[in-house]
Amino acid sequence: MPLILVIDDDRSVQHLVTQALKPLKAEVLTAQSADDGLAQIRERSPEVVLLDILLPETSGLELYRRVYDLDPKLPIIFITSVSSGETAIEAIKLGAYDYIHKPLDVEQLRDKVQQAVEIRRLMHEPVVLPDAGTEPHEGDLLVGNSPEMMEVYKGIGRVAPQDVTVLIRGESGTGKELVARAIYQHSRRANGPFLAINCAAIPEGLLESELFGHEKGAFSGAVTTRIGKFEQCDGGTIFLDEIGDMSPMLQSKVLRLLQERQFERVGGNKTIRVNVRIIAATHRDLENMPEEKFRSDLYYRLNGFVITLPPVRDRGDDLLILIDHFLKRFNRELAKQVQGLSPEALNLMMRYGWPGNVRELQSILRQAMLQSTGPVLIADFLPGDVRSGRRRNGGAAPEAGADLNRFIRERLEADSKDLYAESIEFLESALIRRVLTATGGNQSRASEILGIARGSLRNKIRSLGISIDRVVSDSEDEAD
Ligand SMILES: Nc1ncnc2c1ncn2[C@@H]1O[C@H](COP(=O)(O)OP(=O)(O)OP(=O)(O)O)[C@@H](O)[C@H]1O
């Protein structure tokens, strides 16, 4: 339950905030003076503070500085009136999270508080890299020790202390946000601010102003100047999630920021210089997007350091480790005593393609555990998609990327008598599909890469029953 503190001498504001935040199931603390507010911050450690900018005796800005000294990463939302708008801008420049005008709009208040709670979680909740199998007492553990995940941990370790831009790639739910947080927390900017923007979630027209701010009167509705996230995050780290969904016009503004560290607010002509580290993420295949969708110069600029998260179906036995990890966690959280999965349930989980990756695994296990009554989780509690053995992610991809170990294990369980030939065929099929995906179905290019004659590639494609159209359309689906 989030803990929110309101510091305002006006009891009607305290009451309104308490009522407004009820749907968030938040506990709301109230303070009428600066001293009371500071005392509660020390004693109760709220997650977000709503602070009246016009407090009697102390100015809100002065109190902000004192709160900042106590906890520089505590998100503060100022409650302002139109007449105190300039002070609010000042506060944002000093690093306050946001501000909201009186009379308070309940929906807007709820949204801002929710976002602030999330930002606090991203900044404070530690991401722990695996270390000799110990489970941390707090925070999120990055689970898995497949070679692909080892590369990810190595990448985080290598890039975090360097002050460079990072691009995190991977399908939805593979842990890109977790990796971004880990980089931030292990960086030299760990004590500075961290802000996250999902570029796909904000309408195109609003994103520019959200990121770069705007001047008063820049467009109808711009009644006051607004400080954008880049300016607010000066000295810190910004996580641009789903950067592949950003419009080309904004891409060029981001490119300039990366190259020259400067920009102008919307409708402004004053050049503003900032020092922000960008961590970007995408599930899209940026290099194969047409120029009018994603600028290649930005792609090359972002591509300096890339961390690629593999899909769960390509992580081999990591799936078992992830299942074990979430079983333990949900046993704790849901007060259950599930010890494991029945062989049938486990087999179905291993065969499933996990298109939603770790996030989907988490939610399926949680749902199943909520329903389970005994110590063993049986297949009946798994959703239809998993039970039906459908792979849901387009047919070719799991086969192309599937794990050899898992294949061998399944064939051993099936008591195969031709495992050598079956495994070679499996490998050949996966390899050829993968290379054809990379070349967009171009067989000449694929035969060059593979180092085999075009004729023998054609024969293999035929004998292995590979459909070029299918491979290409599946790779396009993945990019969508
Ligand atoms: N290796 C991992 N170990 C433990 N938990 C993980 C791992 N990877 C992801 N998770 C968990 O899975 C969920 C999804 O992760 P996250 O939000 O980082 O994915 P994402 O790639 O950013 O997703 P999207 O592209 O949809 O935004 C989170 O709850 C995260 O904590």
Ligand as a Chemical Component Dictionary entry (heavy atoms), coordinates in Angstrom:
data_LIG
# 
_chem_comp.id                   LIG 
_chem_comp.type                 NON-POLYMER 
_chem_comp.pdbx_formal_charge   0 
_chem_comp.three_letter_code    LIG 
# 
loop_
_chem_comp_atom.comp_id 
_chem_comp_atom.atom_id 
_chem_comp_atom.alt_atom_id 
_chem_comp_atom.type_symbol 
_chem_comp_atom.charge 
_chem_comp_atom.model_Cartn_x 
_chem_comp_atom.model_Cartn_y 
_chem_comp_atom.model_Cartn_z 
_chem_comp_atom.pdbx_ordinal 
LIG N1  N1  N 0 15.461 -12.396 -15.520 1  
LIG C1  C1  C 0 14.420 -12.047 -14.746 2  
LIG N2  N2  N 0 14.366 -12.485 -13.484 3  
LIG C2  C2  C 0 13.333 -12.168 -12.678 4  
LIG N3  N3  N 0 12.305 -11.406 -13.041 5  
LIG C3  C3  C 0 12.308 -10.915 -14.286 6  
LIG C4  C4  C 0 13.363 -11.202 -15.207 7  
LIG N4  N4  N 0 13.100 -10.584 -16.357 8  
LIG C5  C5  C 0 11.935 -9.939  -16.190 9  
LIG N5  N5  N 0 11.449 -10.123 -14.953 10 
LIG C6  C6  C 0 10.175 -9.608  -14.422 11 
LIG O1  O1  O 0 9.233  -9.691  -15.484 12 
LIG C7  C7  C 0 8.401  -8.540  -15.554 13 
LIG C8  C8  C 0 8.572  -7.864  -16.907 14 
LIG O2  O2  O 0 9.870  -7.276  -16.967 15 
LIG P1  P1  P 0 10.116 -5.835  -17.630 16 
LIG O3  O3  O 0 8.974  -4.904  -17.344 17 
LIG O4  O4  O 0 11.476 -5.405  -17.240 18 
LIG O5  O5  O 0 10.059 -6.258  -19.165 19 
LIG P2  P2  P 0 10.143 -5.334  -20.467 20 
LIG O6  O6  O 0 11.007 -6.049  -21.427 21 
LIG O7  O7  O 0 10.522 -3.940  -20.082 22 
LIG O8  O8  O 0 8.647  -5.382  -20.971 23 
LIG P3  P3  P 0 7.919  -4.409  -22.037 24 
LIG O9  O9  O 0 8.675  -4.472  -23.311 25 
LIG O10 O10 O 0 6.566  -5.043  -22.174 26 
LIG O11 O11 O 0 7.875  -3.058  -21.410 27 
LIG C9  C9  C 0 8.816  -7.667  -14.391 28 
LIG O12 O12 O 0 7.975  -7.930  -13.304 29 
LIG C10 C10 C 0 10.242 -8.118  -14.083 30 
LIG O13 O13 O 0 10.542 -7.910  -12.718 31 
# 
loop_
_chem_comp_bond.comp_id 
_chem_comp_bond.atom_id_1 
_chem_comp_bond.atom_id_2 
_chem_comp_bond.value_order 
_chem_comp_bond.pdbx_ordinal 
LIG N1  C1  SING 1  
LIG C1  N2  SING 2  
LIG C1  C4  DOUB 3  
LIG N2  C2  DOUB 4  
LIG C2  N3  SING 5  
LIG N3  C3  DOUB 6  
LIG C3  C4  SING 7  
LIG C3  N5  SING 8  
LIG C4  N4  SING 9  
LIG N4  C5  DOUB 10 
LIG C5  N5  SING 11 
LIG N5  C6  SING 12 
LIG C6  O1  SING 13 
LIG C6  C10 SING 14 
LIG O1  C7  SING 15 
LIG C7  C8  SING 16 
LIG C7  C9  SING 17 
LIG C8  O2  SING 18 
LIG O2  P1  SING 19 
LIG P1  O3  DOUB 20 
LIG P1  O4  SING 21 
LIG P1  O5  SING 22 
LIG O5  P2  SING 23 
LIG P2  O6  DOUB 24 
LIG P2  O7  SING 25 
LIG P2  O8  SING 26 
LIG O8  P3  SING 27 
LIG P3  O9  DOUB 28 
LIG P3  O10 SING 29 
LIG P3  O11 SING 30 
LIG C9  O12 SING 31 
LIG C9  C10 SING 32 
LIG C10 O13 SING 33 
# 
